[in-house]
Amino acid sequence: MATASQKITLSASRDIPFNKLVLSQSNVRRLKAGVSIEELAEDIARRGLLQSLNVRPVLDADGKETGMFEIPAGGRRYRALELLAKRKRLARTAPVPCIVREAGSDISAEEDSLVENVQRAPLHPLDQFRAFQTLREQGTTEEEIAARFFVSVNVVKQRLKLVTVSEKLLDIYAEDGMTLEQLMAFTVSADHARQEQVWESIQHSWSKEPYQIRRMLTENTVRAADRRVRFVTIEAYEEAGGTVMRDLFQDDDGGWVEDVPLLERLVADKLKAEAETIAGEGWKWIEIAADFPYGHTQGLRQLACTPVDLTDEERATRDALRDQYDRLESEYAEADELPDEVDERLGEIEAALDAFEDRPKHYDPGEIGRAGVFVGIGHDGRLSVDRGYVRPEDEAPAGGDTGVGDDGGQTPGGDGQRTVISVGGEPEPQDEEDDAIKPLPERLVIELTAHRTLALRDALANNPHIAMTALLHKLVRDTFQHVASPGCLEASVRHVFFPVQADDLKDSASAKSVDDRQEAWKVDLPLGDDDALWERLDGLDDASRMALLAHCVSFGVNALHEKANPYGAGPTVHGVQQRIHEADRLARATGLDMVEVGWRPTVDNYFGRVTKPRILDAVREAKGEETAQLIDHLKKPDMAKEAERLLADSGWLPEPLRLPALDDDVSSGANSGESKTLPAFLADEEEVDGEPTDEPQPVAAE
């Protein structure tokens, strides 16, 4: 017969008057730790005693109960109740819930005290964070939570911020898969998908320090301390709808700006506004950029200038400030440390005196009309204006022309001109309603010529005879002109990539043809074995060798229009003109027709990128004046759509894609030495005083 297990008996619970309780000398807690007695007393006063005291009867010398009870476990709670009683917030006879251990128990008071402190399981930090979040959702303010749990408001904000991390990462932290410091680093970003992506990329890496996590989460942002942000101010950025990432767990120096395109637009708008004001001074051009490259003024002549004299009133103010500065310095010369208000005043005086030194400059009015200004942002985030630079092409011609024509009118270098403001080397877009046809946007020209380059490669690859002629032409020039080239054979093909391209370039017929041919040759050639490759090429028949040669040569074709760099790096104006000339010659020799290869003008690749006068000019050229008049009243988006429909099968091409007639082509010969004018689509078509200009107008920073 099975023996029934003996049931345990729990100690009795009683309410004992507070004045019948005393501390036991058996309590093992000797050192202070955790919440202070004062904070615990306030907590008990608010929500009562949540945990009973563990007590034992006090016996007299004869072993009889005296009516008093000692507390081996719960001493801090007793001290808190004692503090409340001293402050008259608790009656001395108030009943206190207690668990009473029988006298003579074989379990010692020290054991009870030790077990109560050792066996308690600390709350996981994540449980505390989520509990704070629950209280916040119940309507408790962050300040109220901080007061109830005796922490600072910032600590509450930090713990609430931790719960906003991806649930997937919180689960990993709960299972000790990451440290609290790593979890804190993830709070920098609110993008859960990005948080998880960063963790997946570093969890098996040796480098997964918190700083690495923060760096990866903020790699596409801009520091609030960046001079661009300081220039527009963080307040203006947030007012415009921008968001700022902040780190509540370490000094983030103001945080990170998330919407970089918005920041760039605000910077550009503010710089443009400043440039418009400066334009009133009569400068020929103003170039604006957040930052200019080193040596951007190289090759430019700087105008001589003289500072504008101080007025009598300004001199008096400056002298008074100097006297005040000297007096304060003398008064506190012996002081170990300046009072805050004195130190602040000295700083204000220094700034005011510096402003007197940075005087406006006076320039020769006859020179201003041919010179320009660089407007940017200084290292401290303040506006930087560098006036008075003359480009070589704007210098007065021999004979002392001052910019005033024989009839008294202003020439392009005179004061009556309109200041050309350019952003990052590109002229500022003018009013869409202006009837003048402006030069095509620089990026659009590059995109269009990228289309032509790819089509020309395909055309050349399909014409081995012309490819061989082009290669021989290159080799002859290298041989007879002693042009040094690297490599074993003094000839090479450099694969030219497109720095700017339209979205539809990769889907064009030319791109598909080039890619298919490339893949076909890759399959047919033993590219992994150099000796085998030599034998394969050596054994090809003449037709295959010529076809492969044409394919390889085609990758060296570069018919891109690029902006000539006035600072020395990159192509020159002459180099770009020579490139376009040779590209026209290749196109003519191969019979390239961009219409036949499938290019059509659309809203995305042309009409949506140019001004209304340009759209109307295209329709007028392709369909006649009457058709152009049918759409001239439309707004630009509708006009662009109609133009795409009207010119869909017209065969019309923008100027960069056309093959110029021989009579209109650039003078032939690579070494002719004759000056070449820019193609029509790059020249400024504006008029000065009603007459066409003889020289092409300079594009910004050229």
C-alpha positions as CSV (number, residue, x, y, z in Angstrom):
1,M,0.0,0.0,0.0
2,A,1.5,3.4,-1.1
3,T,2.3,5.9,1.6
4,A,0.6,9.2,1.2
5,S,3.0,12.1,0.8
6,Q,3.1,14.5,3.8
7,K,1.6,17.9,3.0
8,I,3.5,21.0,3.8
9,T,2.1,23.7,6.2
10,L,2.7,27.3,5.4
11,S,3.5,29.9,8.1
12,A,0.5,31.9,9.3
13,S,-0.2,35.4,8.2
14,R,-1.1,38.1,10.7
15,D,-1.5,41.8,11.0
16,I,0.9,43.0,13.7
17,P,0.9,46.6,15.0
18,F,4.0,48.5,13.8
19,N,5.1,49.3,17.4
20,K,5.3,45.6,18.1
21,L,8.0,45.0,15.5
22,V,11.8,45.3,15.9
23,L,14.7,44.6,13.6
24,S,16.6,41.3,14.1
25,Q,20.3,41.1,14.4
26,S,20.1,37.9,12.2
27,N,19.4,39.9,9.0
28,V,22.3,39.1,6.6
29,R,22.0,42.4,4.6
30,R,24.7,44.7,5.9
31,L,25.4,46.9,2.9
32,K,23.2,49.4,1.2
33,A,22.1,48.3,-2.3
34,G,19.2,49.1,-4.7
35,V,16.4,51.6,-4.1
36,S,17.1,54.0,-1.2
37,I,15.0,53.8,2.0
38,E,13.5,57.3,1.2
39,E,12.4,56.1,-2.3
40,L,11.0,52.8,-0.9
41,A,9.1,54.8,1.7
42,E,7.5,57.0,-1.0
43,D,6.6,53.9,-3.0
44,I,4.9,52.3,0.0
45,A,3.1,55.5,0.7
46,R,1.7,55.5,-2.8
47,R,0.8,51.8,-3.4
48,G,1.0,50.2,0.0
49,L,3.2,47.3,1.2
50,L,3.3,44.8,-1.7
51,Q,5.3,42.1,0.2
52,S,4.7,41.0,3.8
53,L,7.5,41.0,6.5
54,N,9.0,37.7,7.7
55,V,8.9,37.8,11.5
56,R,9.5,35.5,14.5
57,P,8.3,35.9,18.1
58,V,10.7,37.5,20.6
59,L,11.2,35.2,23.6
60,D,12.1,36.1,27.2
61,A,14.7,34.4,29.3
62,D,12.3,31.7,30.2
63,G,11.5,31.0,26.5
64,K,8.1,32.6,26.6
65,E,6.7,35.0,23.9
66,T,6.9,38.7,24.9
67,G,4.4,40.0,22.4
68,M,7.2,41.6,20.3
69,F,8.3,40.2,16.9
70,E,11.7,40.5,15.3
71,I,12.3,40.9,11.5
72,P,15.1,38.7,10.0
73,A,13.8,39.2,6.4
74,G,12.3,42.6,5.3
75,G,14.6,45.0,7.2
76,R,14.5,47.6,4.4
77,R,10.7,47.6,4.3
78,Y,10.7,48.0,8.1
79,R,13.1,51.0,7.8
80,A,10.8,52.6,5.2
81,L,7.8,52.1,7.4
82,E,9.8,53.5,10.3
83,L,10.6,56.6,8.3
84,L,6.9,57.1,7.4
85,A,6.0,56.8,11.1
86,K,8.6,59.4,12.1
87,R,7.2,61.7,9.5
88,K,3.7,61.2,11.0
89,R,2.5,59.6,7.7
90,L,1.9,56.2,9.4
91,A,0.4,55.5,12.8
92,R,2.6,53.7,15.4
93,T,-0.1,51.1,15.9
94,A,-0.9,50.7,12.2
95,P,-1.3,46.9,11.3
96,V,1.5,45.5,9.2
97,P,1.0,42.3,7.2
98,C,3.5,39.7,8.4
99,I,4.4,36.0,7.9
100,V,5.0,34.6,11.3
101,R,7.6,31.8,11.7
102,E,6.9,29.6,14.8
103,A,9.3,29.9,17.7
104,G,11.7,27.1,18.0
105,S,11.7,26.3,14.2
106,D,14.6,24.3,13.0
107,I,15.2,26.8,10.2
108,S,17.4,29.7,11.5
109,A,16.6,33.4,11.1
110,E,19.8,33.8,9.2
111,E,18.7,31.2,6.6
112,D,15.4,33.0,6.1
113,S,17.1,36.3,5.6
114,L,19.6,34.8,3.2
115,V,17.1,32.9,1.1
116,E,14.8,35.9,0.7
117,N,17.6,37.9,-0.8
118,V,19.3,35.2,-2.8
119,Q,16.4,33.4,-4.4
120,R,14.7,36.5,-5.8
121,A,14.9,36.5,-9.7
122,P,15.8,39.9,-11.1
123,L,13.5,41.3,-13.7
124,H,14.9,41.1,-17.3
125,P,15.6,44.6,-18.6
126,L,13.4,44.0,-21.6
127,D,10.5,43.2,-19.3
128,Q,11.1,46.6,-17.6
129,F,11.3,48.4,-20.9
130,R,8.0,46.8,-22.1
131,A,6.3,47.6,-18.7
132,F,7.3,51.3,-19.1
133,Q,5.8,51.2,-22.6
134,T,2.5,49.7,-21.3
135,L,2.3,52.5,-18.7
136,R,2.9,55.0,-21.4
137,E,0.2,53.5,-23.6
138,Q,-2.2,53.7,-20.6
139,G,-1.8,57.4,-20.6
140,T,1.0,57.9,-18.0
141,T,3.4,60.6,-19.0
142,E,7.1,60.1,-19.1
143,E,7.5,62.5,-16.2
144,E,5.0,60.6,-14.1
145,I,6.8,57.3,-14.8
146,A,10.1,58.8,-13.8
147,A,8.6,60.1,-10.5
148,R,7.0,56.8,-9.7
149,F,10.1,54.7,-10.3
150,F,12.6,57.3,-9.0
151,V,14.6,57.6,-12.2
152,S,15.3,60.6,-14.5
153,V,13.0,61.5,-17.4
154,N,15.9,60.8,-19.8
155,V,16.2,57.2,-18.4
156,V,12.5,56.7,-19.1
157,K,12.9,58.1,-22.7
158,Q,15.9,55.7,-23.2
159,R,14.0,52.7,-22.0
160,L,11.0,53.5,-24.1
161,K,13.3,54.0,-27.1
162,L,14.7,50.5,-26.7
163,V,11.3,49.0,-27.1
164,T,10.9,50.6,-30.5
165,V,13.6,48.4,-32.0
166,S,12.5,45.6,-34.3
167,E,10.7,42.8,-32.4
168,K,13.0,40.3,-34.1
169,L,16.0,42.0,-32.6
170,L,14.2,42.4,-29.2
171,D,13.7,38.6,-29.2
172,I,17.4,38.0,-29.9
173,Y,18.3,40.3,-27.0
174,A,15.8,38.5,-24.7
175,E,17.6,35.3,-25.5
176,D,21.0,36.9,-24.8
177,G,21.8,36.9,-28.5
178,M,23.1,40.5,-28.4
179,T,24.2,42.8,-25.7
180,L,22.3,45.8,-24.2
181,E,24.9,48.1,-25.8
182,Q,24.3,46.6,-29.2
183,L,20.5,47.0,-28.7
184,M,21.0,50.6,-27.7
185,A,23.0,51.2,-31.0
186,F,20.0,50.0,-33.0
187,T,17.8,52.7,-31.6
188,V,19.5,55.3,-33.8
189,S,17.3,54.3,-36.8
190,A,13.5,53.7,-36.7
191,D,13.7,51.5,-39.9
192,H,13.1,48.0,-38.7
193,A,14.0,46.4,-42.1
194,R,17.3,48.3,-42.1
195,Q,18.0,47.3,-38.5
196,E,17.4,43.6,-39.3
197,Q,19.5,43.9,-42.4
198,V,22.5,45.3,-40.5
199,W,22.2,42.6,-37.8
200,E,22.1,39.9,-40.4
201,S,25.3,41.3,-42.1
202,I,27.3,41.6,-38.8
203,Q,26.0,38.8,-36.5
204,H,28.6,36.3,-37.7
205,S,31.3,38.9,-38.2
206,W,34.1,39.6,-35.8
207,S,33.2,43.3,-36.0
208,K,29.9,43.9,-34.4
209,E,30.7,46.6,-31.9
210,P,28.0,49.3,-31.2
211,Y,29.9,51.9,-33.1
212,Q,29.9,49.7,-36.2
213,I,26.1,49.3,-35.9
214,R,25.6,53.0,-35.6
215,R,27.9,53.7,-38.5
216,M,26.1,51.3,-40.8
217,L,22.7,52.7,-39.8
218,T,23.7,56.2,-40.5
219,E,25.8,55.7,-43.6
220,N,23.2,57.3,-45.9
221,T,22.6,60.3,-43.6
222,V,24.3,63.6,-42.9
223,R,25.6,64.7,-39.5
224,A,23.7,67.6,-38.0
225,A,27.1,69.2,-37.4
226,D,27.7,69.2,-41.2
227,R,28.2,72.7,-42.5
228,R,25.3,72.3,-44.9
229,V,23.0,71.6,-42.0
230,R,24.4,74.5,-40.0
231,F,24.0,76.7,-43.1
232,V,20.2,76.0,-43.5
233,T,19.7,75.3,-39.7
234,I,18.2,72.2,-38.3
235,E,15.0,74.1,-37.5
236,A,14.5,75.1,-41.1
237,Y,15.1,71.5,-42.2
238,E,12.5,70.1,-39.7
239,E,10.1,72.8,-40.6
240,A,10.3,71.7,-44.3
241,G,9.3,68.2,-43.2
242,G,12.7,66.6,-42.7
243,T,13.4,64.0,-40.0
244,V,16.4,63.8,-37.7
245,M,17.8,60.6,-36.3
246,R,19.0,61.0,-32.7
247,D,20.9,58.8,-30.3
248,L,19.6,58.9,-26.7
249,F,22.4,56.8,-25.3
250,Q,25.5,58.8,-26.3
251,D,26.5,62.3,-27.5
252,D,25.3,62.4,-31.1
253,D,26.4,66.0,-31.8
254,G,22.9,67.0,-32.8
255,G,21.9,63.7,-34.6
256,W,21.8,62.8,-38.3
257,V,19.7,64.3,-41.1
258,E,17.8,61.5,-42.9
259,D,16.4,63.3,-45.9
260,V,19.6,64.2,-47.8
261,P,17.8,65.3,-51.0
262,L,15.6,67.7,-49.0
263,L,18.8,69.1,-47.3
264,E,20.5,69.6,-50.7
265,R,17.4,71.4,-52.0
266,L,17.3,73.7,-49.0
267,V,21.0,74.4,-49.4
268,A,20.6,75.2,-53.1
269,D,17.6,77.4,-52.6
270,K,19.3,79.4,-49.9
271,L,22.5,79.8,-51.9
272,K,20.4,80.8,-54.9
273,A,18.6,83.5,-52.8
274,E,22.0,84.8,-51.7
275,A,23.3,84.8,-55.2
276,E,20.2,86.7,-56.5
277,T,21.0,89.5,-54.0
278,I,24.7,89.5,-55.0
279,A,23.7,89.6,-58.7
280,G,22.4,93.1,-58.1
281,E,26.0,94.3,-57.8
282,G,26.4,93.7,-61.6
283,W,28.7,90.7,-61.8
284,K,28.8,88.8,-65.1
285,W,28.4,85.4,-63.5
286,I,27.9,83.8,-60.1
287,E,28.7,80.2,-59.4
288,I,27.2,78.5,-56.4
289,A,28.1,75.3,-54.7
290,A,28.2,73.9,-51.1
291,D,31.9,73.3,-51.6
292,F,34.3,74.2,-54.3
293,P,37.3,71.9,-55.3
294,Y,40.8,72.9,-54.3
295,G,42.3,75.2,-56.9
296,H,39.0,76.2,-58.4
297,T,40.3,79.8,-59.0
298,Q,43.4,78.6,-60.8
299,G,43.8,80.3,-64.2
300,L,41.4,83.1,-63.2
301,R,42.6,86.7,-62.7
302,Q,41.5,88.2,-59.4
303,L,40.4,91.9,-59.5
304,A,42.3,94.4,-57.4
305,C,40.1,95.9,-54.7
306,T,40.2,98.4,-51.8
307,P,38.2,98.1,-48.6
308,V,35.4,100.6,-48.2
309,D,36.3,103.3,-45.7
310,L,34.6,103.5,-42.3
311,T,32.1,106.2,-41.7
312,D,32.7,108.7,-38.8
313,E,29.9,106.9,-36.9
314,E,31.5,103.5,-37.5
315,R,34.9,104.7,-36.4
316,A,33.4,106.1,-33.2
317,T,31.7,102.8,-32.5
318,R,34.9,100.9,-33.1
319,D,36.9,103.1,-30.8
320,A,34.3,102.8,-28.0
321,L,34.4,99.0,-28.3
322,R,38.2,98.9,-28.1
323,D,38.1,101.1,-25.0
324,Q,35.5,98.9,-23.3
325,Y,37.5,95.8,-24.2
326,D,40.7,97.3,-22.8
327,R,38.9,98.4,-19.6
328,L,37.4,95.0,-18.9
329,E,40.7,93.3,-19.6
330,S,42.5,95.6,-17.2
331,E,39.8,95.3,-14.5
332,Y,39.9,91.5,-14.4
333,A,43.6,91.1,-15.2
334,E,44.4,89.6,-11.8
335,A,41.3,87.4,-11.6
336,D,41.8,83.6,-11.8
337,E,38.6,83.2,-13.8
338,L,36.4,85.7,-15.6
339,P,32.7,86.0,-14.6
340,D,30.4,84.4,-17.1
341,E,28.8,87.7,-18.1
342,V,32.2,89.4,-18.5
343,D,33.6,86.5,-20.6
344,E,30.4,86.7,-22.8
345,R,30.7,90.4,-23.3
346,L,34.4,90.2,-24.3
347,G,33.4,87.6,-26.9
348,E,30.7,89.9,-28.3
349,I,33.2,92.8,-28.5
350,E,35.7,90.6,-30.4
351,A,33.1,89.6,-32.9
352,A,32.0,93.2,-33.4
353,L,35.6,94.3,-33.9
354,D,36.2,91.5,-36.4
355,A,33.2,92.6,-38.4
356,F,34.9,96.1,-38.7
357,E,38.0,94.4,-40.1
358,D,36.0,92.4,-42.7
359,R,35.0,95.4,-44.7
360,P,33.1,95.4,-48.1
361,K,35.5,95.7,-51.0
362,H,35.3,98.3,-53.7
363,Y,36.0,97.1,-57.3
364,D,36.5,99.0,-60.5
365,P,32.9,99.3,-62.0
366,G,34.4,98.8,-65.5
367,E,35.7,95.4,-64.4
368,I,32.7,94.1,-62.5
369,G,30.8,93.4,-65.7
370,R,33.3,90.9,-66.9
371,A,34.1,89.2,-63.6
372,G,32.3,86.8,-61.4
373,V,31.7,85.5,-57.9
374,F,31.9,82.1,-56.1
375,V,29.2,81.7,-53.5
376,G,29.5,78.7,-51.1
377,I,29.5,77.6,-47.5
378,G,32.4,78.1,-45.2
379,H,33.8,75.5,-42.8
380,D,31.8,77.0,-40.0
381,G,28.5,76.8,-41.9
382,R,28.4,80.5,-42.7
383,L,27.9,82.0,-46.2
384,S,31.2,82.3,-48.1
385,V,31.4,84.9,-50.9
386,D,34.5,85.2,-53.0
387,R,34.2,88.1,-55.4
388,G,36.2,89.4,-58.4
389,Y,37.5,86.6,-60.6
390,V,37.8,87.0,-64.4
391,R,37.9,84.0,-66.8
392,P,40.4,84.1,-69.7
393,E,37.6,84.2,-72.3
394,D,36.1,87.3,-70.5
395,E,39.3,89.4,-70.6
396,A,39.1,92.6,-72.5
397,P,40.4,92.2,-76.1
398,A,43.5,94.1,-77.3
399,G,42.7,97.7,-77.8
400,G,41.2,98.4,-74.4
401,D,37.5,97.5,-74.9
402,T,35.8,98.4,-71.6
403,G,32.5,96.6,-72.4
404,V,30.8,99.6,-74.0
405,G,30.1,99.4,-77.7
406,D,30.5,102.2,-80.3
407,D,26.8,103.0,-80.0
408,G,27.0,103.2,-76.3
409,G,25.2,99.9,-75.8
410,Q,26.5,97.2,-73.5
411,T,28.5,94.3,-74.9
412,P,28.6,90.9,-73.2
413,G,31.2,92.2,-70.8
414,G,29.4,95.3,-69.8
415,D,27.2,96.2,-66.9
416,G,23.8,95.9,-68.7
417,Q,24.0,92.2,-68.9
418,R,22.0,89.7,-67.0
419,T,24.1,87.8,-64.4
420,V,24.4,84.1,-65.2
421,I,23.9,82.1,-62.0
422,S,25.1,78.5,-62.2
423,V,24.7,75.6,-59.7
424,G,27.5,73.1,-59.5
425,G,28.7,74.1,-63.0
426,E,25.3,74.0,-64.6
427,P,23.4,77.3,-65.5
428,E,20.4,78.0,-63.4
429,P,17.2,77.0,-65.2
430,Q,15.4,80.0,-66.5
431,D,11.7,80.7,-66.6
432,E,9.8,78.1,-68.6
433,E,7.7,80.8,-70.1
434,D,10.7,82.6,-71.6
435,D,10.3,82.4,-75.4
436,A,14.1,82.1,-76.0
437,I,15.4,78.6,-76.8
438,K,18.1,77.8,-74.2
439,P,21.0,75.4,-74.6
440,L,20.0,71.8,-73.8
441,P,20.6,70.7,-70.2
442,E,24.1,69.3,-69.7
443,R,22.9,66.0,-68.3
444,L,20.4,65.5,-71.1
445,V,23.1,66.0,-73.7
446,I,25.3,63.4,-72.0
447,E,22.4,60.9,-71.8
448,L,21.5,61.5,-75.5
449,T,25.1,61.0,-76.6
450,A,25.4,57.9,-74.5
451,H,22.6,56.5,-76.7
452,R,24.6,57.5,-79.7
453,T,27.8,56.0,-78.4
454,L,26.2,52.6,-77.8
455,A,24.5,52.6,-81.2
456,L,27.8,53.6,-82.8
457,R,29.6,50.8,-81.1
458,D,27.0,48.4,-82.5
459,A,27.3,49.9,-86.0
460,L,31.1,49.7,-85.9
461,A,31.1,46.1,-84.6
462,N,28.9,45.1,-87.6
463,N,31.4,46.8,-90.1
464,P,34.8,45.1,-89.7
465,H,36.2,47.1,-92.6
466,I,35.5,50.4,-90.9
467,A,36.7,49.0,-87.5
468,M,40.0,48.0,-89.1
469,T,40.3,51.4,-90.7
470,A,39.6,53.1,-87.3
471,L,42.2,50.9,-85.6
472,L,44.8,51.5,-88.3
473,H,44.1,55.2,-88.0
474,K,44.8,54.9,-84.3
475,L,48.0,52.9,-84.8
476,V,49.3,55.2,-87.5
477,R,48.8,58.2,-85.3
478,D,50.5,56.5,-82.4
479,T,53.4,55.4,-84.6
480,F,54.1,58.5,-86.5
481,Q,53.2,61.0,-83.8
482,H,55.2,59.1,-81.1
483,V,52.3,59.0,-78.7
484,A,53.3,56.8,-75.8
485,S,50.9,54.0,-74.9
486,P,51.2,51.4,-72.1
487,G,51.4,47.6,-72.7
488,C,53.3,45.2,-74.9
489,L,51.6,46.3,-78.1
490,E,51.5,50.1,-78.5
491,A,47.8,50.0,-79.0
492,S,44.8,49.4,-76.7
493,V,41.1,49.7,-76.4
494,R,39.9,51.3,-73.2
495,H,36.3,50.3,-72.3
496,V,34.4,53.6,-71.9
497,F,31.6,53.5,-69.3
498,F,28.8,56.0,-69.1
499,P,28.9,58.3,-66.0
500,V,25.3,59.5,-66.8
501,Q,22.7,57.5,-68.6
502,A,19.0,57.4,-69.1
503,D,16.9,54.7,-67.6
504,D,15.9,53.3,-71.0
505,L,19.5,52.9,-72.2
506,K,19.9,49.3,-70.9
507,D,16.7,48.2,-72.7
508,S,17.6,49.7,-76.1
509,A,18.0,47.6,-79.2
510,S,21.7,48.6,-79.4
511,A,22.4,47.5,-75.8
512,K,20.7,44.1,-76.5
513,S,22.7,43.6,-79.7
514,V,26.0,44.5,-78.0
515,D,25.3,42.2,-75.0
516,D,24.2,39.3,-77.2
517,R,27.4,39.6,-79.2
518,Q,29.5,39.8,-76.1
519,E,28.0,36.7,-74.6
520,A,28.3,34.8,-77.8
521,W,32.1,35.5,-78.1
522,K,32.6,34.7,-74.4
523,V,31.1,31.2,-74.9
524,D,33.4,30.7,-77.9
525,L,36.7,31.8,-76.4
526,P,38.8,30.0,-73.8
527,L,39.2,33.1,-71.7
528,G,40.6,31.3,-68.7
529,D,43.7,29.9,-70.5
530,D,46.0,32.5,-72.1
531,D,47.9,30.0,-74.3
532,A,44.7,28.3,-75.4
533,L,43.2,31.8,-76.2
534,W,46.2,32.6,-78.4
535,E,45.8,29.3,-80.3
536,R,42.1,29.9,-80.7
537,L,42.6,33.4,-82.1
538,D,45.4,32.2,-84.3
539,G,43.2,29.5,-85.8
540,L,40.1,31.8,-86.6
541,D,39.3,32.4,-90.2
542,D,39.7,35.9,-91.6
543,A,36.1,36.7,-91.4
544,S,35.8,35.7,-87.7
545,R,39.1,37.6,-86.9
546,M,37.7,40.7,-88.5
547,A,34.4,40.4,-86.7
548,L,36.1,39.9,-83.3
549,L,38.4,42.8,-84.0
550,A,35.5,45.0,-84.8
551,H,33.7,43.9,-81.6
552,C,36.7,44.7,-79.4
553,V,37.4,48.0,-81.1
554,S,33.8,49.1,-80.7
555,F,34.1,49.2,-76.9
556,G,36.6,52.0,-77.2
557,V,34.1,54.3,-78.9
558,N,33.4,57.4,-76.9
559,A,31.0,59.8,-78.5
560,L,29.9,61.4,-75.2
561,H,29.7,65.1,-74.8
562,E,31.4,66.0,-71.5
563,K,31.7,69.3,-69.7
564,A,35.2,70.7,-70.2
565,N,36.8,71.3,-66.8
566,P,38.3,74.8,-66.3
567,Y,40.3,73.6,-63.3
568,G,42.7,71.4,-65.4
569,A,41.3,67.8,-64.8
570,G,39.3,66.1,-67.4
571,P,38.7,66.8,-71.1
572,T,39.5,70.2,-72.7
573,V,37.1,72.1,-74.9
574,H,39.2,71.2,-77.9
575,G,39.3,67.5,-76.9
576,V,35.5,67.3,-76.6
577,Q,35.1,69.1,-80.0
578,Q,37.6,66.7,-81.6
579,R,35.8,63.7,-80.1
580,I,32.4,64.8,-81.5
581,H,34.0,65.5,-84.9
582,E,35.5,62.0,-85.1
583,A,32.2,60.4,-83.8
584,D,30.4,62.1,-86.7
585,R,32.9,60.7,-89.1
586,L,32.4,57.2,-87.8
587,A,28.6,57.6,-87.9
588,R,28.8,58.7,-91.5
589,A,31.1,55.9,-92.4
590,T,29.0,53.2,-90.8
591,G,25.7,54.7,-92.0
592,L,24.4,55.0,-88.5
593,D,20.8,56.3,-88.2
594,M,19.4,56.7,-84.7
595,V,15.9,56.4,-86.0
596,E,16.6,53.1,-87.6
597,V,18.2,51.7,-84.4
598,G,14.9,52.5,-82.5
599,W,15.4,55.8,-80.7
600,R,12.1,57.8,-80.3
601,P,11.6,61.1,-78.5
602,T,9.4,60.5,-75.4
603,V,8.4,62.5,-72.3
604,D,11.0,60.7,-70.2
605,N,14.0,60.9,-72.5
606,Y,13.5,64.3,-74.0
607,F,10.3,66.4,-73.9
608,G,9.9,66.3,-70.1
609,R,13.5,67.5,-69.8
610,V,13.5,70.6,-71.9
611,T,11.7,73.9,-71.9
612,K,8.4,74.6,-73.7
613,P,10.1,76.6,-76.5
614,R,12.3,73.6,-77.2
615,I,9.2,71.3,-77.4
616,L,7.4,73.7,-79.7
617,D,10.5,74.1,-81.9
618,A,10.7,70.3,-82.2
619,V,7.0,70.0,-83.2
620,R,7.4,72.9,-85.6
621,E,10.4,71.4,-87.3
622,A,8.8,67.9,-87.6
623,K,5.1,68.8,-88.3
624,G,5.0,72.5,-89.2
625,E,3.9,75.7,-87.6
626,E,0.2,74.9,-87.6
627,T,0.7,71.7,-85.6
628,A,2.9,73.6,-83.1
629,Q,0.2,76.2,-82.7
630,L,-2.3,73.5,-81.7
631,I,-0.4,72.7,-78.5
632,D,1.3,76.1,-77.6
633,H,-1.4,76.9,-75.1
634,L,-0.9,73.7,-73.1
635,K,0.9,73.5,-69.8
636,K,4.3,71.8,-70.0
637,P,3.3,68.2,-68.8
638,D,0.4,68.1,-71.3
639,M,2.5,69.7,-74.1
640,A,5.2,67.1,-73.6
641,K,2.7,64.2,-73.8
642,E,1.2,65.6,-77.0
643,A,4.6,66.2,-78.5
644,E,5.5,62.5,-77.9
645,R,2.3,61.4,-79.6
646,L,2.8,63.8,-82.6
647,L,6.4,62.9,-83.2
648,A,6.2,59.2,-82.5
649,D,6.8,58.1,-86.1
650,S,8.1,61.3,-87.5
651,G,11.8,60.4,-87.6
652,W,12.7,63.6,-85.8
653,L,15.9,63.6,-83.7
654,P,17.3,66.2,-81.3
655,E,20.5,67.8,-82.4
656,P,22.9,65.6,-80.4
657,L,21.6,62.6,-82.2
658,R,21.7,64.0,-85.7
659,L,24.5,63.4,-88.3
660,P,25.6,66.9,-89.5
661,A,26.0,67.5,-93.2
662,L,29.5,67.6,-94.4
663,D,29.3,71.4,-95.1
664,D,28.2,72.0,-91.5
665,D,30.7,69.6,-89.9
666,V,33.7,70.7,-87.9
667,S,36.8,71.3,-90.1
668,S,38.4,68.0,-90.8
669,G,41.9,66.9,-89.6
670,A,43.0,66.2,-86.1
671,N,45.8,68.6,-86.3
672,S,44.3,71.4,-88.3
673,G,44.9,73.8,-85.5
674,E,41.8,75.8,-86.5
675,S,39.5,77.0,-83.8
676,K,36.2,75.0,-83.8
677,T,32.9,76.4,-82.7
678,L,30.6,74.4,-80.4
679,P,27.8,72.4,-82.0
680,A,24.5,74.3,-82.3
681,F,22.9,72.3,-79.5
682,L,25.7,73.4,-77.0
683,A,25.9,77.0,-78.1
684,D,24.0,79.7,-76.2
685,E,21.4,81.1,-78.7
686,E,20.5,84.1,-76.7
687,E,20.9,87.6,-78.2
688,V,22.5,90.7,-76.8
689,D,20.7,94.0,-77.6
690,G,18.7,92.3,-80.3
691,E,21.7,91.0,-82.2
692,P,23.2,87.4,-82.2
693,T,26.5,87.2,-80.4
694,D,29.6,86.4,-82.4
695,E,31.0,84.2,-79.7
696,P,29.3,81.2,-78.1
697,Q,28.1,82.3,-74.6
698,P,30.1,80.6,-71.8
699,V,28.4,77.8,-69.9
700,A,28.8,78.1,-66.1
701,A,32.3,77.5,-64.8
702,E,33.7,76.9,-68.3
